[in-house]
Amino acid sequence: MSENIELETNPSWSLKTERHLAAIRTAVAGQEDRETEARMEVIRHKPSDQEERRQKLIYVVAYLLASKEDLTPEEVELVLRGPTSVQGH
Protein backbone atom coordinates (compact mmCIF):
# COMPACT_ATOMS: atom_id res chain seq x y z
CA MET A 1 0.00 0.00 0.00
CA SER A 2 1.68 3.21 -1.12
CA GLU A 3 -0.62 5.73 0.53
CA ASN A 4 0.21 7.15 3.94
CA ILE A 5 -2.58 6.14 6.30
CA GLU A 6 -2.90 7.99 9.61
CA LEU A 7 -4.94 7.29 12.71
CA GLU A 8 -8.18 9.25 13.21
CA THR A 9 -10.04 10.14 16.39
CA ASN A 10 -13.33 11.39 14.93
CA PRO A 11 -16.06 10.21 14.77
CA SER A 12 -16.33 8.22 17.98
CA TRP A 13 -15.24 4.60 18.36
CA SER A 14 -18.79 3.36 18.91
CA LEU A 15 -20.06 5.12 15.79
CA LYS A 16 -17.24 3.61 13.71
CA THR A 17 -17.99 0.09 14.92
CA GLU A 18 -21.73 0.57 14.34
CA ARG A 19 -21.02 1.71 10.77
CA HIS A 20 -18.74 -1.27 10.18
CA LEU A 21 -21.30 -3.78 11.47
CA ALA A 22 -23.99 -2.19 9.28
CA ALA A 23 -21.64 -2.32 6.30
CA ILE A 24 -20.92 -6.01 6.94
CA ARG A 25 -24.64 -6.70 6.75
CA THR A 26 -24.93 -4.79 3.45
CA ALA A 27 -21.81 -6.50 2.05
CA VAL A 28 -23.80 -9.71 2.05
CA ALA A 29 -26.16 -7.91 -0.29
CA GLY A 30 -23.33 -7.09 -2.70
CA GLN A 31 -21.98 -3.79 -1.34
CA GLU A 32 -18.43 -4.87 -0.45
CA ASP A 33 -16.93 -1.41 -1.07
CA ARG A 34 -18.97 0.05 1.77
CA GLU A 35 -17.73 -2.68 4.13
CA THR A 36 -14.12 -2.05 3.13
CA GLU A 37 -14.48 1.69 3.79
CA ALA A 38 -16.08 1.07 7.18
CA ARG A 39 -13.42 -1.53 8.10
CA MET A 40 -10.67 0.96 7.28
CA GLU A 41 -12.40 3.59 9.40
CA VAL A 42 -12.22 1.15 12.35
CA ILE A 43 -8.59 0.30 11.61
CA ARG A 44 -7.60 3.99 11.34
CA HIS A 45 -9.34 4.90 14.60
CA LYS A 46 -6.94 6.43 17.16
CA PRO A 47 -7.95 5.20 20.63
CA SER A 48 -8.38 7.93 23.21
CA ASP A 49 -7.22 5.77 26.12
CA GLN A 50 -6.11 2.27 27.13
CA GLU A 51 -9.68 0.97 27.45
CA GLU A 52 -10.60 2.09 23.95
CA ARG A 53 -7.33 0.61 22.64
CA ARG A 54 -8.27 -2.73 24.25
CA GLN A 55 -11.76 -2.54 22.71
CA LYS A 56 -10.27 -1.83 19.28
CA LEU A 57 -7.91 -4.81 19.51
CA ILE A 58 -10.71 -7.14 20.63
CA TYR A 59 -13.04 -5.89 17.88
CA VAL A 60 -10.44 -6.30 15.13
CA VAL A 61 -9.38 -9.76 16.33
CA ALA A 62 -13.01 -10.90 16.49
CA TYR A 63 -13.62 -9.53 12.99
CA LEU A 64 -10.54 -11.28 11.60
CA LEU A 65 -11.50 -14.60 13.18
CA ALA A 66 -15.09 -14.37 11.93
CA SER A 67 -14.23 -13.19 8.43
CA LYS A 68 -11.03 -15.24 8.01
CA GLU A 69 -9.47 -12.20 6.34
CA ASP A 70 -5.94 -10.86 6.73
CA LEU A 71 -4.60 -7.39 7.46
CA THR A 72 -1.85 -5.79 5.41
CA PRO A 73 1.35 -4.90 7.32
CA GLU A 74 0.26 -1.23 7.23
CA GLU A 75 -3.12 -2.13 8.71
CA VAL A 76 -1.45 -4.16 11.47
CA GLU A 77 0.69 -1.14 12.33
CA LEU A 78 -2.40 1.08 12.55
CA VAL A 79 -4.25 -1.41 14.73
CA LEU A 80 -1.35 -1.59 17.17
CA ARG A 81 -0.76 2.17 17.39
CA GLY A 82 -2.31 4.17 20.18
CA PRO A 83 -1.86 4.87 23.87
CA THR A 84 0.72 2.45 25.22
CA SER A 85 1.31 3.65 28.75
CA VAL A 86 -0.96 2.75 31.61
CA GLN A 87 -1.69 5.80 33.74
CA GLY A 88 -0.87 5.42 37.41
CA HIS A 89 1.68 2.63 36.89
N, C-alpha and C positions, 0 to 999 in steps of 0.2 A: 504494500500500500504506500503510495508516494505522497499522499496528502498528510499534512501535519494536523493531527487530531488532538484537541485539548479537552480537558475536563470542564464541565459546566455545572453551575449550581442552580440555575433556574430553568424550568419551573421546579417545584418541589419533588422530592423522591417519590412520595406516594402518587402524585399525578403521573409521573413518568412510568411507574410500574402499572398503574391502571391503564394507561394508553397502550403499553406493550401487551398486556393481557387481552385487551380489546382487539388489538391488531392480530394477535395469534388466532383469535376466533375468526376474524375476517380472512386470514390467510388460507384457512380451510376452504373458503369460498372463492379462492383464486386471486387474492390481493396480497401476494407475497411481498411486494415492494413496501407496502405500508408496514408490514411486520418488521422488515429489515430496518426501516427508518426508526421505528419505535424501539427496537432492540439496541440500536446504536445510541439512542438517547439515554437508555438505561446504562449502557457501558460508559458513555462519556460523563455521566453524573459525577460530580465532585461531592463526596460525603461531607457533611458539616461537622460531624463528630465521630467518635469511635463506634457508637451504637449504630449510626447510619451506615458506616463503613461495613460493619458486621452484617447488617441487613442486606446491603448490596452484594456482598460475597455469597451469602446464603441464597439470595434470589438468583444470581447468575449461575451458581453451581446447580441449583434445582432445575433451572431452564436447560442447561447443557445436558444434564442427565435425562431429562424428559424428552428433549428434542434429538439427542444423540448427534448434535452439531459440534463443531470445533470453533475455537477463537483463533484469530490471527495473532502473531506475536505482538503486534501493536495493540490489539484489543486486550490481550492479557495484561500488558503494561498499564493500560488505562483502568482496568478492573482493580489492579493492585495498588494504584496510586491513591493517596488520600491521607487523612490524619493517621500518623503512626505512633504518636506518643500517647500514653495513658495519663491523663491528668491526675495529680495527687500521688503518683508513684515515682 
